[in-house]
Amino acid sequence: MTAFRVRYQTIEFGSTDIHVRTLRDNQQFSDVDGVAEKLGISSATWPLFGIVWASGQILAHLMYNYEVDGKRILEVGCGIALTSLMLNHRNADITATDYHPEAENFLIENARLNDGPTIPFTRTGWGDPDSGLGLFDMIIGSDVLYETEHVALLGGFIEQHAKPACEVILVDPGRGHHAKFSKLMVALGYKHSQNKPDNTDYLAQPFKGQILKYVR
């Protein structure tokens, strides 16, 4: 029996509805067997995976009409995986990853809620040995540059899983680490651009971050 509480919500993308089961709020916690603790996930950060954040909504809205046909796509640090659910609805070739031990259970349930196929998922950290995921045409993520050390870790993970020709799209809320990350990606051979999202009327608050794009 889980000790955390959940809520159900529907997020609209044009005429498309995506249903999600999330944590009720960011005060939830359950680590009965100590799995998260062994992974270094504290009680304070434990619930962050299970909330729909603004950056995740922006990424999902961006992917709603994005050209994805024929592309193998990887979502890094997927959390509640709203974008993966959107792409799954579009019959895209999407694989999701996250470090959190509960992320896969929520992903399975949310794919079921949307009458979609099960989304391939691998629980892995960016510094872990080769996960066996293979290579991807597109790598996406939202609010993944959370700490300074994530710059090098994420850059290395992307390099491990990017095809020679690859597009990387990250939505960053403005935590102050994207400049270092962009410099790293340019050194890896990517062309970098960034822009504000066109429309964020669906958000409760103004979005201060950027959409970061890297193409090689």
Secondary structure, 3 states (H helix, E strand, C coil): CCCCCEEEEEEEECCEEEEEEEECCCCCCCCCCCHHHHCCCCCCCHHHHHCCCHHHHHHHHHHHCCCCCCCEEEECCCCCCHHHHHHHHCCCEEEEEECCCCHHHHHHHHHHHCCCCCCCEEECCCCCCCCCCCCEEEEEEECCCCCCCHHHHHHHHHHHHEEEEEEEEEEECCCCCHHHHHHHHHHCCCEEEEECCCCCCCCCCCCCCEEEEEEC
